[in-house]
Amino acid sequence: MTTPTTPTTAPPSAPSDALADVTVLMPAYNGQADVERTLASFRERAAVHVLLVDDGSDPPIVAPALPNVTVEILRMPRNGGIERALQAGIEALASRGCKYAARIDAGDLAAPERLARQRAYLEAHPNVAGVGMWTQVVTREGEPLFMLRPATEPAEIRRLRFFRSQLVHPAMMLRVDAVRAVGNYRVAYPAAEDLDLFLRLMERYDCANLPELGLYYEANPDGISATKRRRQIVSTIRLGMRYFNARNVYDWLGLAKNLLHLVTPYGWLHRMKRVLFAARTA
């Protein structure tokens, strides 16, 4: 996948250990080439540390040799799903004293200096448990489809949480201690483990987004949003009912939208999204 050229303003020069308390957390099941492409996309002035959770791949994933990137592999005994892989990854990071976990998925690409920008924000905002970034959705060939520009402020993210995805999971940097304080990733809401975690985090902390490009998200027909779509929507509806606020009109609209998604073919929905986002950015 070819990374689109995007202008960016680099932060001040950082020492080589400036990201020592940050670890990229990436679960993966097979897909060696996607893993290598994703990890090679990191462009930081400091050394990048990665914990790759191999979720029972066959053959096992091999850590690529990359300049400025150190990769540790945590191998799961069998394929247990992304929820368990992330749960194990967070526990492993906590045992190593890691402060921040930066999520990314195999196949996605990081924008330059993403980690430094997110870390700086979290250091300056101690009550924020997770910070995301705006995301460019692309095809596997790298062609841009549409841009995701979610709300940046915690109050707006809470208000719109069920109406439209406000926190792009693979673009997030999370405080490890906060994730563990609310119970870590769980398997209770299959294929919606990210929304489940974010909702629990927002009961005790804030979540925010930087209004800057941080991730190129690959629209993958074999990804969870496509292959486990019905399970994901059902889990999202259950979460919507669990946290439903009758005084928030966007909770009502979100429930109606997810019920509509339940009966709408994925291909048609994806085409409609492309048209709507293109119209918004025209």
Stockholm file with secondary structure:
# STOCKHOLM 1.0

chainA/1-282         MTTPTTPTTAPPSAPSDALADVTVLMPAYNGQADVERTLASFRERAAVHVLLVDDGSDPPIVAPALPNVTVEILRMPRNGGIERALQAGIEALASRGCKYAARIDAGDLAAPERLARQRAYLEAHPNVAGVGMWTQVVTREGEPLFMLRPATEPAEIRRLRFFRSQLVHPAMMLRVDAVRAVGNYRVAYPAAEDLDLFLRLMERYDCANLPELGLYYEANPDGISATKRRRQIVSTIRLGMRYFNARNVYDWLGLAKNLLHLVTPYGWLHRMKRVLFAARTA
#=GR chainA/1-282 SS CCCCCCCCCCCSCCCTTTTTTEEEEEEESSCHHHHHHHHHTCCCSSCEEEEEEECSCSSCCCCCCBTTEEEEEEECSSCCCHHHHHHHHHHHHHHTTCCEEEECCTTCEECTTHHHHHHHHHHHCTTEEEEEEEEEEECTTCCEEEEECCCCSHHHHHHTTTTSCCSCGGGCEEEHHHHHHTTCSCSSSTTCHHHHHHHHHHHHSEEEEEEEEEEEEECCTTSHHHHTHHHHHHHHHHHHHHTCCTTCHHHHHHHHHHHHHHTSCHHHHHHHHHHHHHHHHC
#=GC SS_cons         CCCCCCCCCCCSCCCTTTTTTEEEEEEESSCHHHHHHHHHTCCCSSCEEEEEEECSCSSCCCCCCBTTEEEEEEECSSCCCHHHHHHHHHHHHHHTTCCEEEECCTTCEECTTHHHHHHHHHHHCTTEEEEEEEEEEECTTCCEEEEECCCCSHHHHHHTTTTSCCSCGGGCEEEHHHHHHTTCSCSSSTTCHHHHHHHHHHHHSEEEEEEEEEEEEECCTTSHHHHTHHHHHHHHHHHHHHTCCTTCHHHHHHHHHHHHHHTSCHHHHHHHHHHHHHHHHC
//
